[in-house]
Amino acid sequence: MKAVVFERYGQDAEVREVPDPAPSAHGVVVRVEATGLCRSDWHGWMGHDPDIALPHVPGHELAGVVEAVGADVGRWKTGDRVTVPFVCACGSCPSCAAGDQQVCERQTQPGFTHWGSFAEYVALEHADVNLVAVPDELSYATAAGLGCRFATAFRAVVAQGRVAAGEWVAVHGCGGVGLSAVMIAAACGARVVAVDVAPRALELARAFGAAACVDASALAGTPGGTAGAVRELTGGGAHLSIDALGSPLTCAASVESLRSRGRHVQVGLLPTAAGDPVVPMARVIGLELEILGSHGMAAHAYGPMMEMVRAGSLRPDRLVTSTIPLAAAPAALAAMGSTPGSGVTVIHPWA
């Protein structure tokens, strides 16, 4: 099969022929019809993820068709349309037994712990625990983003963030995860303030339901910065603030954006190379703030999100702003480090 392969961190990847994968006893092989290009893939390519062994094939948010099935898989057959969370759970550890598959103690992640979906085929483990059916009316390009950015944003806003209608929600960073969070929070009746440095990202955020936008580039170095702007726009601070980018600056600004008893949810990865964020703990204590993490969403929790998609109150299809063939993926991956992201790029491996 054809796949995007890199042999050195931060060095050019290339499309080459590699052996087809085979399913494990509890796993499947999926023919990849679409896969998203995510900032997490860029982090992996840069060497920020200790699970990656070289040479490597990136890609973790995907949709496609079951091509081969392991002997012990009971719920799926060849030809089924599927997607999968980026965290593939084991189904049997204490976290899984508690229903918390997104923090499985023996998790695998395509594109990180093993070769991923920037390829014509990808192997996935413990299929009966992890696969999610894709309805016929949902395109593969739309379904690909559900496994990472959209499901991650949904759980961050709804489950971890406990959003309520009428609340103010600040979203710091309007790439794929951030724009998903804007759309989801607005669909839940919240008033959203979107924060980014890119005009196109803020334009999309407004189109997806943001009530106000803050251009962070115009506020760099000013007293109060973006957090001060959010507090002014919201009449005292957001009830819920999400760092969807992942940097020391956006993490701290998200916490500083909150009103008393507000909730900060960290979604964006914070690579050690960028340094540890300085969290204003005196503010956390004085205002009784909550600091929460959010790490994907288990397959069994997809139901409410899929119902909102079917009803049309959530439109993940609108997040897809470009599609590219597999041959263009190496350059697009490298560009993520220097080009501000806005919207979602979907790779079609068979194009």
C-alpha positions in Angstrom: 0.0 0.0 0.0 1.0 3.7 -0.3 1.6 5.6 2.9 3.3 8.8 4.2 6.5 7.8 6.0 9.0 9.8 7.9 12.4 8.5 9.2 13.6 11.5 11.1 11.7 13.9 13.3 11.1 17.3 11.7 12.5 16.1 8.3 10.6 15.7 5.1 8.2 12.8 5.0 7.5 11.0 1.7 4.9 8.8 0.1 6.2 5.3 -0.5 5.1 1.7 -0.8 5.0 -0.2 2.5 3.6 -3.7 3.4 -0.2 -3.9 3.9 -1.2 -4.4 7.6 -2.9 -7.5 8.9 -5.5 -7.6 11.7 -4.8 -8.9 15.1 -7.2 -11.5 16.6 -9.3 -8.7 18.2 -8.6 -6.1 15.6 -9.5 -5.0 12.1 -7.9 -3.4 9.1 -9.8 -0.4 7.7 -9.5 0.8 4.1 -9.0 4.5 4.7 -11.4 6.7 2.7 -10.5 9.9 4.5 -8.2 11.1 7.2 -7.8 14.4 8.9 -4.6 16.5 9.2 -4.3 17.4 12.9 -1.9 19.5 14.9 -1.3 16.3 17.0 0.2 14.8 13.8 2.6 17.7 13.6 3.6 17.2 17.2 4.3 13.6 16.5 6.4 14.5 13.4 8.4 17.0 15.4 9.3 14.3 18.0 7.0 15.5 20.8 5.4 12.1 21.4 7.5 9.4 23.2 5.3 6.6 21.8 6.5 7.0 18.3 9.2 4.7 16.9 10.9 5.5 13.6 10.2 5.0 10.7 6.7 6.0 11.2 3.3 6.6 9.4 1.2 9.4 11.0 -2.5 9.9 11.0 -5.1 9.2 13.7 -8.5 10.6 12.7 -10.0 8.5 10.1 -13.1 7.0 8.5 -13.3 4.1 6.0 -14.5 0.6 5.3 -13.6 -2.6 7.2 -11.4 -4.6 4.9 -10.3 -7.5 7.1 -11.5 -8.8 10.5 -9.6 -10.7 13.2 -10.8 -14.1 14.3 -12.1 -12.9 17.7 -14.1 -9.8 16.5 -17.8 -10.3 16.9 -19.6 -7.0 16.1 -18.1 -6.0 12.8 -17.7 -7.4 9.3 -16.0 -6.5 6.1 -17.8 -3.7 4.2 -18.9 -1.9 7.4 -18.5 1.9 7.3 -16.7 3.0 10.5 -14.8 5.6 12.3 -12.8 5.3 15.6 -11.7 7.4 18.5 -8.0 8.3 18.4 -7.7 6.5 21.8 -8.3 2.8 21.1 -9.0 1.2 24.5 -8.3 -2.3 25.7 -11.7 -2.8 27.1 -10.6 -4.6 30.2 -8.4 -2.4 32.4 -9.9 -0.6 35.5 -10.4 2.6 33.6 -12.3 0.8 30.8 -14.4 -1.1 33.4 -15.4 2.3 34.8 -16.4 3.5 31.3 -13.4 5.8 30.9 -12.0 4.3 27.8 -10.5 7.7 26.8 -7.9 7.2 29.6 -7.4 3.5 29.1 -4.3 2.2 30.9 -3.3 0.1 27.9 -4.5 2.3 25.1 -3.2 2.2 21.6 -3.3 5.2 19.2 -3.0 4.9 15.4 -0.4 7.3 14.2 1.4 7.3 17.6 1.8 3.8 19.2 1.7 2.2 15.8 1.4 3.2 12.1 -1.5 5.4 11.4 -4.0 6.5 8.7 -1.9 8.6 6.3 -2.1 5.4 4.3 -4.4 3.3 2.2 -5.0 0.9 5.0 -4.7 1.1 8.8 -4.8 -1.6 11.6 -7.0 -0.9 14.6 -7.0 -2.8 17.9 -9.9 -4.2 20.0 -12.5 -3.4 17.3 -15.5 -4.5 19.4 -14.7 -1.8 21.9 -13.6 1.0 19.7 -15.3 1.1 16.3 -18.2 3.5 15.7 -20.7 3.0 12.8 -20.8 5.7 10.2 -24.4 6.3 8.9 -24.8 6.2 5.1 -25.8 9.9 5.0 -22.5 11.0 6.6 -19.6 11.4 4.2 -16.2 9.9 5.0 -14.6 13.4 4.9 -17.0 14.6 7.6 -16.8 11.4 9.7 -13.0 11.4 9.7 -12.9 14.5 12.0 -15.2 12.9 14.5 -12.6 10.6 15.9 -10.3 13.4 17.2 -11.1 17.1 16.9 -14.9 17.0 17.0 -15.4 14.3 19.6 -12.6 15.8 21.7 -14.2 19.2 21.5 -17.7 17.7 22.3 -16.5 16.0 25.4 -14.5 19.1 26.5 -17.5 21.4 26.1 -20.3 19.1 27.2 -19.0 16.5 29.6 -15.9 18.1 31.1 -16.9 21.7 30.7 -20.5 21.1 31.7 -21.7 24.0 29.4 -25.1 25.5 30.1 -27.3 27.6 27.9 -26.7 31.3 28.5 -23.2 30.9 29.8 -20.1 32.6 28.3 -17.6 30.3 26.7 -14.1 31.4 25.6 -12.3 29.4 23.1 -8.5 30.1 22.7 -7.2 28.9 19.4 -9.6 28.4 16.4 -8.0 25.5 14.5 -10.0 22.3 14.0 -10.6 21.6 17.7 -11.3 25.2 18.5 -13.8 25.7 15.7 -15.5 22.5 16.7 -15.7 23.8 20.3 -17.2 27.1 19.0 -19.9 25.2 17.0 -20.7 22.8 19.8 -20.9 25.5 22.6 -23.1 27.7 20.4 -25.4 24.7 19.5 -25.8 24.2 23.3 -27.0 27.8 23.8 -23.8 29.3 25.1 -22.4 32.7 24.1 -19.0 32.2 22.6 -15.9 34.4 22.5 -13.4 33.1 20.0 -9.7 34.0 20.3 -7.1 33.6 17.6 -4.4 35.5 15.7 -5.6 34.7 12.2 -8.4 36.7 10.6 -9.6 33.7 8.6 -9.9 31.6 11.7 -12.0 34.3 13.5 -14.2 34.7 10.4 -15.0 31.0 10.5 -15.6 31.1 14.2 -18.1 33.9 13.7 -19.8 31.8 10.9 -20.0 28.8 13.3 -21.7 30.8 16.0 -19.3 32.9 18.0 -21.0 36.0 19.5 -17.7 37.9 19.7 -14.1 37.5 18.4 -10.8 38.7 19.9 -7.7 39.2 17.7 -4.9 38.1 19.9 -2.2 39.5 17.6 -3.5 43.0 18.2 -3.4 42.6 22.0 0.1 41.2 22.4 2.0 43.1 25.1 -1.0 45.2 26.1 -2.2 45.4 29.7 -4.6 42.6 30.4 -4.0 41.0 26.9 -6.6 38.6 25.5 -7.8 37.6 29.0 -8.7 41.2 29.8 -10.5 41.5 26.5 -12.5 38.3 27.2 -13.4 39.5 30.7 -14.6 42.9 29.4 -16.7 41.3 26.6 -18.3 38.8 29.0 -19.0 41.3 31.8 -16.6 39.7 34.3 -15.2 36.6 32.7 -16.2 33.4 31.0 -18.0 30.6 32.8 -16.0 28.1 30.8 -12.7 28.7 28.9 -11.0 26.2 26.7 -7.4 26.2 25.5 -7.8 24.4 22.2 -4.3 25.4 20.9 -1.9 24.2 23.6 0.8 26.7 24.5 2.0 28.3 27.8 0.4 31.6 26.7 -3.0 30.3 25.7 -3.2 28.1 28.8 -2.5 31.0 31.1 -4.8 33.3 29.2 -7.6 30.8 29.4 -7.4 30.6 33.1 -7.1 34.4 33.4 -10.3 34.7 31.3 -12.5 33.1 33.9 -15.0 34.6 36.3 -15.3 33.3 39.8 -16.0 29.5 40.0 -15.3 29.2 36.3 -13.9 26.1 34.6 -10.8 25.9 32.5 -10.5 22.8 30.2 -7.1 22.0 28.6 -7.5 20.3 25.3 -4.5 21.5 23.3 -1.3 19.5 23.8 1.5 21.2 25.8 4.8 19.8 24.5 7.6 20.0 26.9 9.8 21.8 24.3 7.5 24.8 24.8 8.1 24.9 28.5 5.6 24.5 31.3 2.7 27.0 31.5 2.6 29.4 34.4 -0.9 28.8 35.8 -2.0 31.6 38.1 -2.8 29.5 41.1 -3.5 32.4 43.4 -6.4 33.2 41.0 -7.5 29.6 41.0 -7.7 29.5 44.8 -9.2 33.0 45.3 -11.9 32.5 42.6 -12.4 28.7 43.3 -11.7 27.9 39.6 -11.6 24.4 38.2 -8.7 23.1 36.1 -9.7 20.2 33.9 -8.1 18.1 31.2 -9.9 16.4 28.3 -8.5 13.6 26.3 -10.8 12.5 23.5 -14.1 10.6 23.9 -14.8 6.9 24.3 -16.7 5.1 21.5 -19.7 4.3 23.7 -20.2 8.0 24.4 -20.7 9.0 20.7 -24.5 8.6 20.8 -25.5 12.2 21.9 -23.0 13.8 19.5 -24.2 11.6 16.6 -27.8 12.5 17.3 -27.0 16.2 17.1 -25.2 15.6 13.9 -28.1 13.7 12.4 -30.5 16.4 13.6 -28.5 19.1 11.9 -27.8 21.1 15.0 -24.1 20.2 14.6 -22.6 20.5 11.2 -19.1 19.0 11.2 -19.1 19.0 7.4 -18.8 22.8 7.5 -15.5 22.5 9.2 -13.9 20.8 6.2 -12.2 23.7 4.3 -9.8 21.8 2.0 -9.2 18.3 0.7 -5.9 17.0 -0.6 -4.5 13.8 -2.1 -2.0 11.6 -0.2 0.9 13.0 -2.3 0.3 16.5 -0.8 0.2 15.3 2.8 3.9 15.6 3.6 4.1 19.3 2.7 0.8 20.0 4.5 2.1 18.3 7.6 5.3 20.3 7.6 3.4 23.6 7.0 1.4 23.2 10.2 4.2 24.5 12.3 4.4 27.8 10.5 1.0 28.4 9.0 -1.9 29.3 11.3 -4.6 26.7 10.9 -8.2 27.5 10.1 -10.7 24.8 9.4 -10.0 21.2 8.6 -7.9 19.6 5.9 -8.9 16.1 4.9 -6.6 13.7 3.0 -8.1 11.2 0.5 -5.5 8.4 0.3 -7.0 7.0 -2.9 -7.2 10.3 -4.8 
